[in-house]
Amino acid sequence: MERRNESGAGGASRSVHEPVLAAEVVRFLGADSPNELEGWIVDGTLGAGGHSRALLAALPRVQLLGLDQDPEILAHARENLAPFGRRVQVRRARFSQLGAALDAVGARRVVGILLDIGASSLQLDSAGRGFSFHADGPLDMRMDPERERTAADIVNGWDESDLADLFFYEGGETRSRKIARAIVESRRRAPFQRTLALADVIERAVGGGGKTHPATRVFQALRRAVNEEGDELLAGLAAAEEWLVDGGRLAVISFHSGEDAEVKRFFAQGASEGRWDVLTRKPVTAGREELLRNRRSRSALLRVGARIRRAQPVRGGGA
Ligand SMILES: C[S@@+](CC[C@H](N)C(=O)[O-])C[C@H]1O[C@@H](n2cnc3c(N)ncnc32)[C@H](O)[C@@H]1O
């Protein structure tokens, strides 16, 4: 899926369902034997199914379990992957439920896992989902509608200092204190309910005129908190370590420097303890051609590791 620059929905370019770094993902997950590779690949972030389609086309003997926490997204993915018939299973699940989803389809030999972290353009482009500071919508931002806490709950309920920390640490917003103060002053008059009202208060607090909208980092921080993206990433990495067979590969595409640092740390620690072979010393980024075709790919960072198991694969065996 083409990436949106965080919550830049409604911006100049319309979304194209083009997966980021797809050729690289296929090359790494296909290992050295795309035609012979057998077993299950898990696409933990199915989105509209762009990466899954590329993987299924290039690796003729694998089966694919596609997961997404967003039921609306799953409908698109099912349609896009229908031509692959029984080679594909689609389930609604979060990374933290990856093991249960594998059990549910009876998958054992997991040879590859892909996590393409973040929101999809289908979500960012839909004003009603509340991710956009360009198009008015409810201040929601839940990818999984069964989550209880919305962005409005955070904006209206958290202390000023907690909001400032959130914007700084999860969004990299250096004017976080000023913005948090403006939010708290404004919500005394009326609680925030809509995305544009929040974007407006942020713009008044810090001014416009930069390359990106002044609300970009705050919206990113709120999205990460609402969807507990940090904890989910850790759960996804742990599940990959538990489920991949010896030599099985984990590919993670992140869009946020904090996430990339987390993935780097995870692989480095695993490598120092003999559990992972790191296949990308530096993150793989989009080449010139992809950057020209898909400007959102400019922020994508891909890291890949191969699982090392000294003993027999714990969950290895038949597919
Ligand atoms: C960037 S999009 C993936 C696009 C996809 N690779 C494609 O080619 O179309 C990320 C997707 O992952 C889902 N997602 C994000 N975090 C998740 C999590 N913790 N568990 C399950 N799905 C998640 C989102 O709902 C979104 O649909």
The ligand as an ORCA input file, in Angstrom:
! r2SCAN-3c Opt
* xyz 0 1
  C       0.841      0.082      6.123
  S      -0.589     -0.873      6.152
  C      -0.114     -2.353      5.358
  C      -0.233     -2.294      3.877
  C      -0.002     -3.635      3.211
  N       1.337     -4.140      3.431
  C      -0.298     -3.606      1.728
  O       0.570     -3.968      0.945
  O      -1.402     -3.225      1.333
  C      -0.653     -1.396      7.804
  C      -1.857     -2.253      8.140
  O      -1.548     -2.949      9.326
  C      -2.622     -2.942     10.206
  N      -2.049     -2.981     11.536
  C      -1.294     -2.044     12.151
  N      -0.937     -2.482     13.367
  C      -1.454     -3.714     13.522
  C      -1.426     -4.687     14.566
  N      -0.793     -4.453     15.704
  N      -2.067     -5.845     14.380
  C      -2.717     -6.101     13.207
  N      -2.799     -5.218     12.200
  C      -2.171     -4.049     12.346
  C      -3.378     -1.670      9.915
  O      -4.745     -1.823     10.240
  C      -3.133     -1.492      8.426
  O      -4.174     -2.034      7.656
*
